[in-house]
């Protein structure tokens, strides 16, 4: 147990250090996307992202599609590996460890979804975005917490990491069940056969190349099956044994944090303000996303955490105060990467709605980060 805990703290510390540096790239990529999308380069920016080749040479996946469905599958592979590691030997290895963050994650998904649904219930098209405010961006949240790392107890870092991981798991399940297309059973069957084969191969060799080849093949089957292709990453992660799980996670970490996530931000955060109708910023969709993330997340996480502690189902993180716990709850309103990703799924055929949700996500995430930082800044 002591060895497992040491490995967990070492891995978490490594991850936080990487996130601290990667967060800067993420912010720069977001700022650059907004600048380019509102400059003379905007036509070229949007044209390149949506390029499908020439009349004589058609490209099936545009650069935007390749980033969102291809590279983000590697992001989901990384998330899947992290979830599995934490569940087997980390912050989610035992039921007592799981209860408090599970309550917090559940509250942080239910209340934002309820706020959005209340405001958009009469509009079926708008309801495609109900899950946008339910997601927490683990990179940003842990990155902000790292800024005040010396002012908060280590237990809060572990609590936020476990909460965000369970939140990611919830987002994965939402994408799988609510944003799937028409299923093609032949490709699903092929993916299942490949995953079973990969499970056996991974237990007979320490080499990582079977994971790489299997990932590509399973990703293609998912792409053709109707299930979102990014979920191939999660499925492949489940086939990786403990013996090489951490090695693969470390190999992927730099690519995901320093390249894939910033590239996703640059491709998806660009909003041309000239194309946004001001009245749409106060539309039920935009308000539902903004209030869901900023208010729903912090109230939902804190209320469900308080209920778990008050009922003695969970224990207060060691050395933490209620103010610090509320500060962590506020950080959960940073939706960014996953919220933008779900928005791209929900409003794939409604570009105007997708544009205003981008603004709502950016605004709510910024406010949540500022509030969380302010609450956690003071030691006492």
ROZAMAR-130042 format. One record per residue (C-alpha): residue number from 1; residue in one letter; x, y, z. Coordinates in steps of 0.001 Angstrom, whole numbers, plus 500000, padded with zeros to 6 digits. Each point is the difference from the previous one (the first is absolute). Example, Ala and Ser with C-alpha at 12.3 -4.5 7.8 and 13.67 -1.06 7.14 Angstrom:
BEGIN
  num  residuo    east   north      up
    1        A  512300  495500  507800
    2        S  501370  503440  499340
% end
This chain:
BEGIN
  num  residuo    east   north      up
    1        X  500000  500000  500000
    2        X  502846  502392  500876
    3        X  501667  499382  496641
    4        X  496714  500574  498147
    5        X  499389  503257  501878
    6        X  503556  501168  499260
    7        X  499503  499229  496308
    8        X  496693  501850  500029
    9        X  501409  503159  501613
   10        X  502998  499899  497653
   11        X  497781  499644  496940
   12        X  497625  502725  501208
   13        X  502906  502364  500696
   14        X  501446  499321  496530
   15        X  496583  500606  498419
   16        X  499464  503270  501867
   17        X  503444  501282  498976
   18        X  499240  499212  496356
   19        X  496537  501558  500227
   20        X  501465  503183  501433
   21        X  502146  500412  496899
   22        X  497376  498641  497621
   23        X  497403  502405  501352
   24        X  502080  502922  498731
   25        X  500007  498482  496504
   26        X  496245  499425  500287
   27        X  499392  503636  500912
   28        X  502285  501210  497213
   29        X  498295  497732  497451
   30        X  496571  501274  501096
   31        X  501080  503634  499850
   32        X  501614  499474  496595
   33        X  496834  498333  498667
   34        X  497867  502954  501125
   35        X  502444  502513  498519
   36        X  500284  498202  496657
   37        X  496224  499437  499746
   38        X  499458  503750  500367
   39        X  502768  501200  497691
   40        X  500654  500170  496290
   41        X  501206  496393  500265
   42        X  496516  498775  500962
   43        X  498948  498835  496480
   44        X  503199  497955  499641
   45        X  499669  498627  503555
   46        X  496466  498676  499475
   47        X  500729  498861  496437
   48        X  502982  497899  501078
   49        X  498110  498435  502920
   50        X  497146  498961  497693
   51        X  502120  499050  496952
   52        X  498844  496806  498273
   53        X  502468  500015  497153
   54        X  499383  500923  496364
   55        X  497390  498804  497486
   56        X  502611  497551  498704
   57        X  501318  498934  503393
   58        X  497382  499678  502735
   59        X  501185  499679  503605
   60        X  497485  498076  502142
   61        X  501023  501726  503235
   62        X  500491  503755  500178
   63        X  502802  501239  502316
   64        X  497344  500933  502591
   65        X  498378  496569  499684
   66        X  503392  498282  500251
   67        X  500858  501936  503182
   68        X  496614  499449  501650
   69        X  499477  496364  498968
   70        X  503577  498831  499511
   71        X  502476  501747  502283
   72        X  497427  500341  502778
   73        X  499700  496200  499999
   74        X  503584  500008  501335
   75        X  498852  502507  502637
   76        X  497229  497571  500971
   77        X  502517  497135  500054
   78        X  502012  502020  502525
   79        X  496863  500641  502071
   80        X  499080  496316  499892
   81        X  503469  499008  501208
   82        X  499809  502524  502829
   83        X  496568  498795  501093
   84        X  501181  496376  500013
   85        X  503199  500812  501918
   86        X  498177  501992  502658
   87        X  497339  497287  500337
   88        X  502588  497242  500453
   89        X  502747  501596  502068
   90        X  499305  503692  500535
   91        X  497502  502449  501447
   92        X  497036  497803  499007
   93        X  501410  496616  501000
   94        X  497609  499370  502922
   95        X  496334  500723  500604
   96        X  500661  502444  502876
   97        X  502243  501969  497611
   98        X  497346  500008  497287
   99        X  496940  501075  501975
  100        X  500718  503709  500612
  101        X  501274  500860  496485
  102        X  497193  497866  498529
  103        X  497381  502036  501861
  104        X  501732  503234  498968
  105        X  500220  498961  496340
  106        X  496345  498932  499969
  107        X  498851  503339  501413
  108        X  502274  501797  497549
  109        X  498252  498298  497095
  110        X  496381  499967  501159
  111        X  499558  503658  500967
  112        X  501614  501510  496857
  113        X  497912  497674  497826
  114        X  496877  500995  501967
  115        X  500708  503721  499538
  116        X  500536  499637  496247
  117        X  496955  497753  499629
  118        X  497761  502396  501933
  119        X  500904  502838  497656
  120        X  499790  497997  496765
  121        X  497397  497306  500617
  122        X  497544  501352  497409
  123        X  502635  500021  497237
  124        X  500918  496449  498853
  125        X  502850  501261  497801
  126        X  501535  501924  502887
  127        X  499756  496965  502264
  128        X  502817  498428  497974
  129        X  502269  502134  502169
  130        X  498767  498878  503432
  131        X  503302  498253  500820
  132        X  502299  502919  499117
  133        X  500117  501494  503537
  134        X  500380  496605  501716
  135        X  503717  499591  499221
  136        X  503064  501135  501948
  137        X  503346  500631  498297
  138        X  502492  498053  502102
  139        X  503014  501736  498410
  140        X  498814  503503  500798
  141        X  498568  499139  503427
  142        X  503163  498261  501230
  143        X  502121  502667  498328
  144        X  498247  502786  501930
  145        X  500245  497988  503220
  146        X  503731  499615  499367
  147        X  500349  503806  500168
  148        X  498911  499883  503668
  149        X  501509  496574  500707
  150        X  501913  501216  503076
  151        X  496840  501516  501499
  152        X  497767  496925  499939
  153        X  500416  496534  501536
  154        X  501032  497135  497681
  155        X  496690  498283  500756
  156        X  498155  502662  497984
  157        X  502191  499374  496974
  158        X  499193  496296  500192
  159        X  496300  500762  500510
  160        X  499865  502263  496931
  161        X  501953  497509  497895
  162        X  497666  497142  500975
  163        X  496918  502191  499485
  164        X  501168  501157  496565
  165        X  500827  496437  498948
  166        X  496513  498823  500952
  167        X  498602  503049  498229
  168        X  501916  498938  496867
  169        X  498554  496515  500368
  170        X  496522  501527  500153
  171        X  500720  502041  496868
  172        X  501204  496865  498204
  173        X  496782  498167  500873
  174        X  497902  502980  498882
  175        X  501790  500136  496641
  176        X  499598  496237  499544
  177        X  496286  499872  500819
  178        X  498655  503378  498883
  179        X  502177  501063  497059
  180        X  500241  496772  498020
  181        X  498765  499798  496408
  182        X  498363  497134  498179
  183        X  501838  496852  501081
  184        X  501640  497661  497485
  185        X  500206  496613  501685
  186        X  502621  498551  497662
  187        X  502542  502652  500961
  188        X  499050  499753  503670
  189        X  500575  496251  499816
  190        X  503363  500503  498342
  191        X  500991  502491  502716
  192        X  498989  497514  502692
  193        X  502114  497229  498420
  194        X  502980  502352  499725
  195        X  499667  501074  503642
  196        X  499878  496404  501227
  197        X  503066  499157  497893
  198        X  501788  503090  501293
  199        X  499179  499016  503595
  200        X  501695  496606  499514
  201        X  502998  501399  498094
  202        X  500628  502697  502606
  203        X  500343  497341  502687
  204        X  502633  498105  498055
  205        X  502375  502815  499127
  206        X  501281  503178  501636
  207        X  500388  501665  496613
  208        X  497788  503005  499270
  209        X  499704  499516  496223
  210        X  496959  497678  500273
  211        X  498162  502824  501795
  212        X  500876  502445  497220
  213        X  498873  497682  497192
  214        X  496921  498855  501901
  215        X  499076  503597  500770
  216        X  500054  500975  496311
  217        X  497903  497000  498960
  218        X  497457  500396  502812
  219        X  499793  503749  499315
  220        X  499131  499322  496349
  221        X  497310  497490  501006
  222        X  498512  502477  502468
  223        X  500096  502735  497361
  224        X  497904  497833  497686
  225        X  497754  498533  502722
  226        X  497944  503004  501105
  227        X  501660  500205  503427
  228        X  502154  503094  500249
  229        X  503514  499118  498865
  230        X  501704  501623  502999
  231        X  498527  497332  502273
  232        X  502334  497502  498324
  233        X  502694  501487  502224
  234        X  498087  499073  503160
  235        X  499231  496506  498722
  236        X  503660  499347  499159
  237        X  501101  501377  503404
  238        X  497928  497319  501729
  239        X  501999  497308  498172
  240        X  503348  501249  501334
  241        X  501282  498004  503018
  242        X  501436  501636  503119
  243        X  503509  498838  499046
  244        X  500224  502523  497182
  245        X  497178  502408  500813
  246        X  502139  502663  501675
  247        X  502741  499727  497348
  248        X  497489  500667  497223
  249        X  498387  502815  501962
  250        X  503370  501714  500457
  251        X  500834  499559  496289
  252        X  496718  501658  499013
  253        X  499967  502774  502612
  254        X  502321  502405  498189
  255        X  498249  499569  496635
  256        X  496564  500503  501546
  257        X  500802  502953  502266
  258        X  502432  501858  497756
  259        X  498594  499277  496531
  260        X  496549  498418  499755
  261        X  498113  502069  502581
  262        X  501491  503383  498907
  263        X  499351  499071  496352
  264        X  496400  499108  500888
  265        X  499642  503370  501755
  266        X  501424  501878  497022
  267        X  497641  498205  497605
  268        X  496867  500264  502148
  269        X  500239  503163  502105
  270        X  500129  502377  497062
  271        X  496797  502036  499944
  272        X  499397  502785  497498
  273        X  498264  502628  502123
  274        X  498883  501750  496827
  275        X  497762  496996  499252
  276        X  498467  499838  503471
  277        X  496671  501741  500418
  278        X  500105  501804  503401
  279        X  496471  498871  500838
  280        X  501132  496374  499669
  281        X  502387  500488  502914
  282        X  496909  500250  502218
  283        X  498266  497054  498348
  284        X  498887  497082  502197
  285        X  502785  497883  498501
  286        X  502778  502444  500901
  287        X  498551  500843  503411
  288        X  499372  496322  500749
  289        X  503619  499108  499249
  290        X  501442  502983  501892
  291        X  497837  499611  503109
  292        X  500301  496222  499890
  293        X  503786  500156  500057
  294        X  500507  502954  502339
  295        X  497161  499508  502506
  296        X  498833  496437  499396
  297        X  503458  498473  500305
  298        X  501058  501733  503206
  299        X  496626  499630  501745
  300        X  499524  496401  498848
  301        X  503504  498847  500962
  302        X  499956  501773  503364
  303        X  496429  499007  500963
  304        X  500516  496311  499208
  305        X  503405  500028  501743
  306        X  498467  501603  503094
  307        X  497192  497439  499982
  308        X  502468  497095  499795
  309        X  502080  501370  502877
  310        X  496967  500922  502140
  311        X  498526  496523  499550
  312        X  503438  498502  500836
  313        X  500081  498164  496671
  314        X  503215  501851  499233
  315        X  502696  501754  502028
  316        X  501167  503596  499734
  317        X  503340  500159  498113
  318        X  502707  500058  502651
  319        X  501103  503487  501020
  320        X  497488  501764  497727
  321        X  497522  502716  500979
  322        X  496492  500504  498642
  323        X  501178  503151  498209
  324        X  502750  498061  498258
  325        X  497552  497265  499092
  326        X  497703  502600  498474
  327        X  502964  501419  498079
  328        X  500627  496567  498483
  329        X  496288  499778  499149
  330        X  500295  503337  498179
  331        X  502943  498693  497961
  332        X  497757  497198  498749
  333        X  498146  502658  497972
  334        X  502980  500119  497637
  335        X  498469  498010  497171
  336        X  502144  500980  497020
  337        X  501400  496977  498088
  338        X  497273  497445  500706
  339        X  497188  502586  499885
  340        X  501172  501290  496609
  341        X  500297  496414  498791
  342        X  496449  499111  501063
  343        X  498763  503237  498417
  344        X  501601  498962  496703
  345        X  498016  496744  500209
  346        X  496704  501463  501147
  347        X  499958  502902  497576
  348        X  501887  498497  497062
  349        X  497126  501050  497723
  350        X  499254  503287  501763
  351        X  503077  502234  499581
  352        X  498328  503101  501471
  353        X  499158  498148  503225
  354        X  503507  498504  500114
  355        X  501553  503471  499705
  356        X  498060  501503  502927
  357        X  500693  496956  502171
  358        X  503719  500529  499385
  359        X  499707  503522  501406
  360        X  497887  498762  502923
  361        X  502518  497259  500824
  362        X  502961  502383  499841
  363        X  498241  502620  502162
  364        X  498748  497540  502622
  365        X  503326  498177  500150
  366        X  501877  503289  500508
  367        X  497629  501084  502787
  368        X  500249  496597  501683
  369        X  503809  500084  499869
  370        X  500092  503521  501476
  371        X  497573  499133  502811
  372        X  501756  496755  500861
  373        X  503402  501689  500036
  374        X  498700  502803  502235
  375        X  498489  497557  502498
  376        X  503128  497830  500149
  377        X  502559  502783  500073
  378        X  499727  500655  503758
  379        X  501436  497275  502231
  380        X  497609  500580  502886
% end
